[in-house]
Amino acid sequence: DGYVSKMRGDSFINLVSNKHILVASHITDGKKDKAKQFVSTFKKISEVAYIYSCSTDVSIGAYEALSQLGLKNKIAINGWGGGEKELEMILNKQLDVTVMRMNDDNGVAMAEAIKLDIIGEEVPTIFSGKLVLVEKDMKESQIQKLKERAFRYSK
C-alpha cells in the first residue's frame, strides 16, 4: 500500500474497469511470498483470467503459485520493469508480458538535467526513459536488441 500501488495498480484498475471485473486485490508489500500465498489460497482463482502485478517479485510469486496449482497456462501474468529475471521468464513463456524500462535513458536524462543546471537553464522535474512492451511471443533476438538498447552504456 503506497505510491507504487497507487501509480501502477490503481491506474491499471481505472483503465480496465469499464471492460473487466476486478475479482480481488491484495497488498503484498512487493513481496514474492505474500503474492504466492495469496494466489495459492484465493478461493475464486478459477474465475481469474489475468493477474496484474505491480512488481517483479509479485509476478514471480504469482507464477510460482499458479504453477503449483496447475493453472499457469490458464491465467496470464505481467511483469514490471523488464529486468533480467523477467526477460528470462518471458522467453520461457512463464510471464505473458512486461513493461521494460530502457534503463540507460534515465541516466542520459539525468546527465542532461545536470548540464542544464550548470548552464543555468530550467531543469525538468520528471525523468523517464522509454518504456517498451515485451510479450511472450517475441523472438529472443528482438528481446536481445531491447536489452542492448536498455543497457548500452551500463553493460
Disulfide bonds with the S-S distance in Angstrom:
none
